[in-house]
Amino acid sequence: MSISVKITTEVRPFFNGRATEHGETINVTQDEADIIVKNGWGELEGKKVRARNKKGFFKADDPSTPENEAWEIKK
């Protein structure tokens, strides 16, 4: 899943094969988004909400995967 992150620093972190710009919105993996937010380089675009399936029920997390797919970003 791709996550949109807005860069909020002048540091210009290097993602997607190039240096980013202040104010730029980039799409990255969940792990990269976690690194960006943890280091204070940017913030998630949208709100993190519990994922739902097609019937509207909460989606269960698959413990065999490294990424927690039970959450998603809603704009």
Order of alpha helices (4+ residues) and beta strands (2+ residues): beta-beta-beta-beta-alpha-beta-beta-beta
